Amino acid sequence: MSELEDAVDTLIRLISSRIRVVKDNGSLASLLITEGNYDRELLKEYDCQICLSMMEGFDQRVSGDGRLRKEVALIKCSSFAADKTAPGSDAGKVMRNKIATQVKAIIRENRNLPYQTVYNFYGLGYPSGDPHKAFDAGASSELVPSSSSWNELSVANYQKLWSSDDIRHSKSHSVNNQYAMMLFKFKLGSREQCVKKIVLSFEGYGTAPAGNGITIKVWNHVAGAWQQAQTGSDSGDETITITLSASWPDFIDANGYVWLLAKTTNPSNGSTPAILYCDFVQCTIQVAGITHCDIQSFKNVLVTDFKPYLHSTEFVLRAWFIVNVSGVF
């Protein structure tokens, strides 16, 4: 059985992976989402800080014999933004309201799936220190993740992976008997002991002289091999999926990464290239822990102890799961 994840950790990851705040100038806001209290110094570098902490927890009996129980956690979620003079900065009150709108939407839309986190490449790209990375290469056999033959995508090509929109990154390779390949790594952000399911999906297609087709695999770092192969054969976009619901620790490496390989099923013949097209790729994880979450209350606060004033929204989130004295389900 998976280890139960702390409710605050689950919600930090949920909000971090879903929140997208666009400033008035069209750029994405820089956000820091942490456990604990805000740090005014950090607001010099970020547009907003969001802090989550446990307020209290309590236990409710569900069944008459007390075997079924509902464990509830009340979690404080506060956002902080300040007025800044830097070009392109939104007013503190404007930023606070944008953050509040996003938090409300994320919690409401994921109230029955707070334990599920979706990772993709939206807003990410070389050469930043983003946790998720994408690469391409051509080779006669499946390259290991550490191979020096992989080349990280350019900024423009990362942007082609941001959404499922028929704008594709493609890798063309014309060496005889070699395949076009792509490699994606995802940082899960959760202890592997808490994970209970991983789903990897690739949307795209492949062409080659011998026929259309793509093959995807996930890296087993224990076996040192690509495994769990899934294939497609369409001449246009199709979504191919790998689902890991057992032995998933073997597929999460020591640094918390999961690696996905995609390649053309058939190679080039030396004159006609093998071409791999990718429209969208993502990794979805589920963890053991809270199964429901909702907003209990919220209020706006203006902190005037120092200047510039801090504009804040304080949420109280209510998270819970049902527990059996003999186990969790």
C-alpha positions in Angstrom: 0.0 0.0 0.0 1.3 3.5 -0.8 2.3 5.8 1.9 -0.2 8.6 2.6 1.0 12.0 1.4 0.7 15.1 3.6 -2.3 17.1 2.5 -0.3 20.4 2.3 2.2 18.8 0.0 -0.6 17.5 -2.2 -2.2 20.9 -2.5 1.1 22.7 -3.1 1.7 20.4 -6.0 -1.8 20.7 -7.4 -1.8 24.5 -7.3 1.8 24.7 -8.6 1.1 22.5 -11.6 -2.2 24.2 -12.6 -1.9 27.9 -11.9 -1.2 30.2 -14.8 -1.4 34.0 -14.1 -1.0 36.4 -17.0 0.1 39.9 -16.2 -1.4 43.0 -17.9 1.5 43.1 -20.4 0.8 39.5 -21.5 3.7 37.8 -19.8 3.4 35.0 -17.2 3.7 36.1 -13.6 6.5 34.5 -11.5 5.0 32.7 -8.5 6.5 31.1 -5.5 4.3 28.4 -3.8 5.6 27.2 -0.5 4.7 25.7 2.9 4.8 28.0 5.8 4.8 31.8 6.0 5.6 34.5 3.4 9.0 36.1 3.2 8.8 39.8 2.2 12.3 39.6 0.7 11.2 37.0 -1.8 8.6 39.4 -3.2 11.5 41.4 -4.7 12.1 38.4 -7.0 8.5 37.1 -7.5 5.2 38.7 -8.4 3.4 36.8 -5.8 4.0 34.2 -3.0 1.4 31.6 -2.1 1.8 29.9 1.3 0.0 26.9 2.6 0.0 25.5 6.1 -2.0 23.1 8.3 -4.4 24.8 10.7 -6.0 21.8 12.3 -7.2 18.3 11.6 -10.0 16.2 13.1 -11.6 12.8 12.9 -15.2 12.0 12.3 -17.0 8.6 12.7 -18.8 7.6 9.5 -20.1 4.1 10.3 -21.9 3.0 13.5 -19.1 0.8 14.7 -16.5 3.5 14.1 -14.4 1.4 11.6 -15.1 3.9 8.8 -13.8 7.4 9.6 -13.5 10.7 7.8 -10.1 12.4 8.4 -10.4 16.2 7.7 -7.6 18.8 7.4 -8.2 22.5 7.4 -5.5 24.2 5.4 -4.7 27.9 5.3 -3.8 29.1 1.8 -2.6 32.8 1.6 -1.4 34.8 -1.3 0.8 37.9 -1.0 1.5 40.6 -3.6 2.9 44.1 -3.3 2.9 47.2 -5.5 6.1 47.4 -7.5 7.7 50.1 -9.6 9.5 47.6 -12.0 8.3 47.8 -15.6 5.7 45.2 -16.5 4.6 44.7 -12.9 0.9 44.6 -12.1 -0.5 46.5 -9.1 -0.5 44.5 -5.9 -4.3 44.5 -5.7 -4.6 43.4 -9.3 -2.2 40.6 -8.9 -4.0 39.5 -5.6 -7.3 39.3 -7.5 -5.8 37.3 -10.4 -4.3 34.8 -7.9 -7.6 34.5 -6.0 -9.5 33.8 -9.2 -7.0 31.1 -10.2 -7.0 29.4 -6.8 -10.8 29.3 -6.7 -10.9 27.7 -10.2 -8.2 25.1 -9.4 -9.8 24.0 -6.2 -13.3 23.9 -7.5 -12.4 22.1 -10.7 -10.3 19.5 -8.9 -12.3 19.1 -5.8 -12.8 15.4 -6.4 -9.2 14.8 -7.8 -6.9 16.8 -5.6 -4.5 13.8 -5.5 -4.0 13.9 -9.3 -1.3 16.1 -10.8 -0.8 16.7 -14.5 2.6 17.7 -15.8 3.2 19.1 -19.3 5.5 21.6 -20.9 3.2 24.6 -21.0 5.2 27.8 -20.4 8.5 25.9 -20.1 11.5 25.9 -22.4 15.3 26.0 -22.8 17.5 27.2 -21.3 15.8 27.7 -18.0 16.1 25.4 -15.0 12.6 24.0 -15.5 12.1 20.5 -13.9 10.8 19.0 -17.2 12.9 18.7 -20.3 12.5 17.5 -23.9 15.2 16.2 -26.3 15.5 14.7 -29.8 18.0 12.5 -31.6 18.5 10.0 -34.4 20.0 6.5 -33.8 19.9 2.9 -34.9 18.9 1.7 -31.4 17.0 3.1 -28.4 19.3 5.6 -26.6 19.5 5.6 -22.8 18.4 8.8 -21.0 22.1 9.7 -20.2 23.3 9.4 -23.8 25.2 12.5 -25.0 23.5 12.1 -28.4 20.3 13.8 -27.1 19.8 17.4 -28.0 17.5 19.6 -26.0 14.8 21.4 -27.9 15.1 25.1 -28.7 12.7 27.7 -27.3 10.6 27.7 -30.4 10.3 23.9 -30.5 9.4 23.7 -26.8 6.5 26.1 -27.6 5.1 23.6 -30.1 4.6 21.1 -27.2 2.7 23.6 -25.0 -0.8 22.4 -26.0 -2.7 20.0 -28.3 -3.2 22.5 -31.1 -1.9 20.8 -34.3 1.4 22.8 -34.0 3.9 20.0 -33.9 7.6 19.6 -33.2 9.2 17.2 -35.7 12.4 15.3 -35.8 13.6 14.2 -39.2 16.4 11.7 -39.6 17.8 10.3 -42.9 20.5 7.9 -41.9 20.0 4.4 -43.3 18.4 2.0 -40.7 18.2 4.7 -38.0 15.1 6.0 -36.2 13.9 9.5 -35.3 13.5 9.7 -31.5 12.3 12.1 -28.7 13.0 11.9 -25.0 10.9 13.6 -22.3 11.7 13.8 -18.6 9.2 14.7 -15.9 10.0 15.7 -12.3 7.2 14.1 -10.2 7.5 16.4 -7.1 6.2 13.6 -4.8 7.9 11.0 -2.7 7.8 7.8 -4.8 6.4 6.0 -1.7 3.2 8.1 -2.0 2.6 7.5 -5.7 -0.1 5.0 -6.7 -0.4 5.5 -10.4 1.5 7.1 -13.3 0.1 7.7 -16.8 2.3 8.9 -19.6 0.8 10.0 -22.9 2.2 11.1 -26.3 0.2 12.7 -29.0 1.7 12.6 -32.5 2.6 10.2 -35.3 5.5 8.9 -37.2 6.3 8.3 -40.9 9.1 6.2 -42.5 9.6 4.4 -45.9 8.5 1.0 -44.4 5.3 2.5 -43.0 3.7 4.8 -40.5 3.9 4.2 -36.7 5.2 5.4 -33.4 6.5 3.4 -30.4 6.7 4.8 -26.8 8.4 3.3 -23.8 9.2 4.2 -20.2 12.7 3.8 -18.6 13.1 1.2 -15.9 16.1 2.5 -14.0 16.3 -0.8 -11.9 16.5 -3.0 -15.0 18.4 -0.3 -17.0 16.0 -0.8 -20.0 13.1 0.7 -21.9 9.9 -1.2 -21.1 6.1 -1.1 -21.3 6.0 -0.5 -25.1 2.9 0.9 -26.7 2.5 1.5 -30.4 0.3 3.4 -32.9 0.1 3.3 -36.7 -2.0 6.3 -37.8 -0.9 8.8 -40.5 -2.1 11.6 -38.3 -2.2 12.6 -34.6 -3.1 9.8 -32.2 -2.6 9.6 -28.4 -0.6 6.6 -27.1 -0.6 6.0 -23.4 1.4 4.0 -20.9 -0.2 3.3 -17.5 1.9 2.3 -14.5 -0.2 1.0 -11.6 2.3 -1.5 -10.2 6.1 -1.5 -9.6 6.1 2.2 -10.3 9.2 2.8 -8.0 11.2 1.0 -10.7 10.3 3.8 -13.1 11.1 6.7 -10.9 14.8 7.3 -10.7 16.9 8.4 -7.7 16.3 12.1 -8.6 12.5 11.7 -8.8 12.4 11.7 -12.7 10.3 9.6 -15.0 11.6 9.2 -18.6 9.5 8.7 -21.7 10.9 7.6 -25.1 9.1 8.1 -28.4 10.4 6.9 -31.7 9.3 6.1 -35.3 8.4 2.4 -35.4 10.3 2.1 -38.7 13.7 3.5 -39.7 14.9 5.6 -42.6 16.2 3.9 -45.7 18.9 6.5 -46.3 17.0 8.4 -48.9 13.6 8.9 -47.4 13.7 10.2 -43.8 12.0 8.8 -40.7 10.0 11.7 -39.2 8.6 11.8 -35.7 5.9 14.4 -35.0 4.9 15.5 -31.5 1.9 17.7 -30.8 1.6 17.3 -27.0 3.0 15.1 -24.3 2.2 14.9 -20.6 2.6 12.9 -17.4 -0.2 12.4 -14.9 0.3 11.0 -11.4 -2.0 10.0 -8.6 -0.9 9.8 -4.9 -2.4 8.2 -1.9 -3.9 10.8 0.5 -6.7 13.3 0.4 -9.5 12.4 -2.0 -11.6 15.6 -1.8 -10.9 19.2 -1.3 -13.1 22.4 -1.3 -13.1 26.0 -0.3 -14.5 26.6 3.2 -14.0 30.4 3.3 -11.9 33.2 2.0 -11.3 36.9 2.6 -9.1 39.8 1.3 -6.6 41.4 3.7 -4.5 44.5 3.3 -1.3 44.3 5.4 -0.2 47.9 6.3 2.5 47.2 8.9 5.2 48.0 6.3 5.5 49.7 2.9 4.8 48.8 0.3 1.5 47.4 1.5 0.8 43.7 1.0 -2.4 42.7 -0.7 -3.5 39.2 0.4 -6.3 36.7 0.1 -6.6 34.2 2.8 -8.4 30.9 2.0 -9.4 28.1 4.3 -9.4 24.9 2.4 -11.1 21.8 3.7 -9.5 18.5 2.6 -10.5 14.9 3.6 -10.4 11.2 2.9 -12.2 8.2 4.2 -10.2 5.7 6.3 -10.8 2.2 7.4 -9.2 1.0 10.7 -7.7 -1.9 8.7 -6.5 0.3 5.8 -7.2 3.3 3.4 -9.2 3.1 0.3 
